[in-house]
Amino acid sequence: MNRPQMTKCYDCGNAVSASSRVCPHCGSSEPRPYQFSRREQKRLRAEARNDNRLIIITAVCIAIGIIAGLLIGRGILYQGALAVAFGMLGALIGPPIAFAINMLWMLRP
């Protein structure tokens, strides 16, 4: 006797037939994890790289701003104020720079 292959429902975790379109336990219309096409996987990887670049470039701009504020200022309060101000300036400048880099990266052949 040939038994149907069973798998766990992606939503509720109960056993469901691998060929089932709907989970009989929770009614999920997607009992198996969605399988991305190669094109979708490529796009998702590119988006993840863009997000990582955005975070890294913004963090670097903030760090440069803080360091510049600490180096330029005279006196501890003035250095702290400049570090905060330049760090915030770096936080404002970082995302547009990262966006421009991501767009240029996408245009490359």
Helices and strands as residue ranges (DSSP letters): E 6-8, E 15-17, H 38-72, H 76-107
